[in-house]
Amino acid sequence: METLKKTPLHGRHIEAGAKMSPFGGFDMPIEYEGIVAEHEAVRSRAGVFDVSHMGEVLVSGPEAVRFVNYIFTNDVQTMPVGKILYGMMLHPDGGTIDDLLVYRTAEQEFLLVINAANIDKDVAWIMSHAQAFNVHAVNCSDRWAEIALQGPDAETIMMTVLGIDVSDLSFYTFKFLADGTIVSRTGYTGEDGFELYGTDARIDAMWQTLLAAGVAPCGLGCRDTLRFEAGLPLYGDELADDITPIEAGLGIFVKLDKPDFIGKDAIARQKAEGPTRKIIGLEIEGPAIARHGYEVLDADGNLVGTVTTGYRSISLGRNLAMALVEASVAAPGTELQVRVRRKVFPARVIKKRFYTPNYKK
């Protein structure tokens, strides 16, 4: 039986009566008050998440820029210190090893934030390629605790409850506090928000302060419903070892005009030829809720793809899904069908960003 890892806030979740479940090798809170209540708190006010399960790799050295650019699809050459970029690490065939955030923490230093379920795989990949460069790569996943404060009231709460001035942070930027804590204006909900990385003690103190001020603790359940509405991918669903960024509709984060990087040739070829599959949005008629793995059929009943994520949208009150389908049926407005258990329900292709994000630019 697998021994689950625990985040530094694990005891706090147990004390609060959270419903716990395995995720990415960790025992994580799925919900506290309930997924709907937590989802609505983030959309209307603010909620705080324990995301300490995420992994971090620090890359430094004279060739740090060249190395990160080689393993990462976005272009870090001209990004200033204090900036964050989103992108992917790819297999040579263009399949996605992971999607990640890259923080430029110094001229020759980057912090790579990776998905919890992929830490071992990602670290092995990074270390194997680092050997050919004059860099020092360190897996510091166990050194950082992390929380995410998300919602329209997040900036006010950061200033008045935590006493942290974030008025100077725009979307996808960060800064260090005096005690070394990183504060970034990032998130995974479609709302304005912040992520804080620091020592176990510092993050635990912030968590307790936020909850004492009435901020709703939120679990991974609503984290998924929130990111889904905003059209954000989840690795293992909309991205995977056999799904490319082009198929996922994330080509904007792959910079083909920069120097060589792993997977560049395959992605350039796929972009030129056009992908044979695409991630799409679906609106489903009737009471059916499509789940991961459910079949997507064309109007004639032929199998054309599978659902990657599906929910009844809490914010919009509609049955929606994202699916990986044949490119020939991916155009908006195309009439499709989804098999939910033994029944087939009509569906229509729509844009996969179902909810308009409220980021601060």
Buried (B, 14 or more C-beta within 10 A) or exposed (E): EEEBBBBBBBEBBEEEEBEBBEBBBBBBBBBBBEBEBBBBBBBEBBBBBBBBBBBBBBBBBEBBBBBBBBBBBBBBEEBEEBBBBBBBBBBEEBBBBBBBBBBBBEEBBBBBBBBBBBBEBBBEBBEEBBEEBEBEBEBEBEEBBBBBBBBBBBBEBBEEBBEBEBEEBEBBBBBEEEEEBBBBBBBBBBBBBBBBBBBBEBBBEBBEBBBEEEBBBBBBBBBBBBBBBBBBBBBBBBBBBEBBBBBBBBBEBBBBEBEEBBBBBBBBEBBEEEBEBBBBBBBBEEEBBBBBEBBBBBEEEEEBBBBBBBBBBBBEEEBBBBBBBBBEBBEEEBEBBBBBEEEBBBBBBBEBBBBEBBBBE
